[in-house]
């Protein structure tokens, strides 16, 4: 069957199957520093090859593939970064988010090669899981990865701030989060303060540097607060640990206190949120029992833990929040 654009059903299938080619091309360009080489202006292909260490045979097709992917722009024989690549993939800029792609290339990409084994066994395929939350990233994850996650989460955090009623809130504590929500809330609402549980000091410092504040506090355990935010936490836990954490947050909140669960939750019809469903397969690869829930499932967990007025907020970018009151 052929569409109005001339694409057949087989073309569509092959496009999905070949998606790894475009992904690996982008990841290789980040690894080789191509976008950083072009950070201060256009270069010829030969000059890019010399500075990025490319072989002459590989250079034309590699750079022109990046043009076709809209990551580079070619004018004559000169190449320059696209606007997005220049903003987020030039290591010399404070907005560099390429650390996330470096993690994808070095950890996620090889791990996904084991998906068939995980689908057959139901067992994780990595010896040491790497937490998706930057707050609990291993020490070797690096500042670039942490910064990239902060930039990637920033629009989700802004949407959460806009959609939730923060009136009367004085303290917010994130669990498993980056501290970014706490920082942005303190900037938007001067009466709100708080911090993050189990964040590395290095990550807290990075969030403060990126978002120009020194207000973030880190905690080793769950302190009293008006609001707890569980960011990318419940999906990684087995049911017993999940229910225990929800019971603990409910018991620690004051009457009227709020719990916010934030993650890439699957839509209730389980057919629309591709990012969440693929994220859930990633948890299959990494964890013994983790999976992304639907928003309805998360709401039921909160209700079972005693939370009331449970509601769902769609945050865009494949993310959702489920909110409940004690």
Secondary structure, DSSP 8 states (H G I E B T S, - for coil): -B-TTS-BHHHHHHHHHTHHHHHHHHHHHHHHTHHHHTTTS-EEHHHHHHHHT--HHHHHHHHHHHHHTTSEEEETTEEEE-HHHHHHS-TTSTT--HHHHHHIIIIIHHHHTTHHHHHHH-S-S-SS---SSGGG--GGGHHHHHHHHHHHHHHHHHHHHHHS--TT--EEEEESS-SHHHHHHHHH-TT-EEEEET--HHHHHHHHHHTT----EEESS----SEEEEES-GGGS-HHHHHHHHHHHHHHS-TT-EEEEEE--B-TTSSS-HHHHHHHHHHHHH-SS----BHHHHHHHHHHTT-EEEEEEEEETTEEEEEEE-
